Amino acid sequence: MLGYIWQYVYTSFLRYWLKWFIRQATGTCELQRICSGNKPGATRTSKAEYSLRSSKNKVLRGALEASKDQLEKCADQIMKEKNVKPQKDPLFKESLHICLLQITGNSSLYVSVENMRKEVFSSENHEHEAMLLKLWDLLMPTVKLDSRITKQWGDIGFQGDDPKTDFRGMGLLGLINLVFFSENYTEEARQVLSHANHPKLGYSYAIVGINLTEMAYSLLKSGELKPHFYNTVPGTPELRQFHQLYCYLAYEFDKFWVAEEPESIMQFNQYREKFHTIVKTNLQDPDVNLTLSACSKK
Amino acid sequence: MFSLMANCCNWLKRWREPARKVTLVMVGLDNAGKTATVRGIQGENPQDVAPTVGFSKVDLKQGKFEVTIFDLGGGKRIRGIWKNYYSESHGVVFVVDSSDVQRIQELRETMAEVLQHPRIAGKPVLVLANKQDQEGALAEADIIENLSLEKLVNENKCLCQIEPCSAVLGYGKKVDKSIKKGLKWLLNNIAKDYEAITERVQKDTAEQRAQEEQDKKERAERVRRIRQEREREEAEREGRPIEEEELDEEINPNPFQPISNVISVNDGKELERKEVRTNSPKRDADHEEEEDEDENDEEPNDTRQTPENPTAASTGDQERKKTTTRKLHLKRKHRVDPLRTEEGPAESPPPRPVGWATPKASRLPKLEPLGDSRHSEFHKKPLPPLAKRPNGDSHDIVF
């Protein structure tokens, strides 16, 4: 209870007084202090985001919703508003611009990911079909698919004879992630698949992949992925970076699963939760970087 | 007046009755809508569900019931595992994708398999004909006909109700009325026969646990055998001297060998000394010895090995096991165990047949070899720490 009162008092009064005070003393505004005091990455961007979000100034808060092209102008406006002289602090504008790109990029990334997820896999769409067949060829280069609807899909971990129903929930996003992983990290993907086909420790590669896509998606949705993107992408995060994160999850989950040696696939959800907690703990670290450390990186 | 009071008492009794714990299994082909249905009942959004890998366990309260639902994955390769969850269940919810006409044959076979399972037959079954909102969805009657549901239900003495529904239409309070109705029907039917079903559940679960234990052991045994085979081959390839150890191995695992065999290897004095000893300490020494070896052999299996439940295994299983161990011994003869060479004859285990003469064993002369084979069983596997191991003698009594 006391904590709540303190928080209320702090956010609505003390913080502003404190800011004003420091501003008078040092002659620099809060954003400047954040940008010069922290090295680029999650710490700086998160602090800047908090500062902008709790600002009373419309220009500052508006910058969070601006589109990508307007951000440069926003940075100028903020400097004017805050009376920052470009000559005095030449690095400030660039840093602020990057922060703004990162902050707004997160929500725009979510929008594009969500759009991709909403797109339903359709057998009539040739692109979708081609992608599905490509997935097979990438994972099973030596085996030919007998027909479009075949039991063979089970070998790469789909549930039925026609994979299309397995894309429910995650839509095309699930498929694209699977293809991306096998395309850009072919060695790793095949290694993971071979683990997944282990007679005792095996799991269903494809539907586990779709479940991990769901995990990546929910992490993005809740904003828990922000520090990762702030650290790894100096600018707007693109879909590609999201797919890359999926690759990390797929690879790491496989490692985790093999190390834990679960009794059977039935324990999947239990271990999924465990893995989820591990990932979330990693994301608490301000220096987090969830990139697949593999040699075949493109 | 009195009857009124009695009634009141009854009500009170009923009111104070503790919540009944009911377990349901949710089965059906993949993409039937099992998880969506559960989510709807739970009050979560049933849309955008990813395929279930393995199963998810959901607890919820429904009226006076504490319901646990095992929402099992419907994938083809996972259906074989469904049966592990049957014993614990009071009832079954079978979800059908009414719009998937193409897979009706597969559905029919799966449904028959579920209902005919001895651990399901006789339990109440709710069939949810899901996806009625979709075009071309089969109506209730069509599904009954296509699945020959009536025949199936009568043959297996299952109480059955079919409800056409649509799981994605709403959730929480707005969940499809038929799902609610169906669930209510199922729970009420379980309640009517609650004691009997619970008893059956308990019995079946115990049986299954025992069976699982048994299977685990057999699996460990298989793994072990394969490993030994491999080791033997390796040894042969390397051309290591086999003869001296071969003899050693010969007596070690097999308690049923002619005593002459044993004597030929063991130094006579040693044998005599051991013969005078009582049965149990000898066994312990034996165990320890084997343990050493086994720990080296198969570390990874170590944790899986739990003290077995002697009541669990039926005599038939014992018989079978005996044959497997016999086979094994033949193979073991050729095995080279580097450890043994260093340990020397002093540590070589005492001849087992001596144990047969103990009074306790003689009480059950016919079963004794089985009991004993069980011990040799033990030797084949990594053992838990000595203190936790079930006492050898107690087995003899049980069998």
Interface residues (C-beta under 8 A of the other chain):
Chain A: R117 G154 F158 Q159 G160 T165 D166 R168 G169 M170 G174 Y203 S204 I207 V208 I210 N211 T213 E214 E261 S264 I265 M266 Q267 F268 N269 R272
Chain B: L29 D30 N31 D48 V49 A50 P51 V53 G54 F55 S56 K57 G73 G74 G75 K76 R77 I78 I81 N84 R103 P300
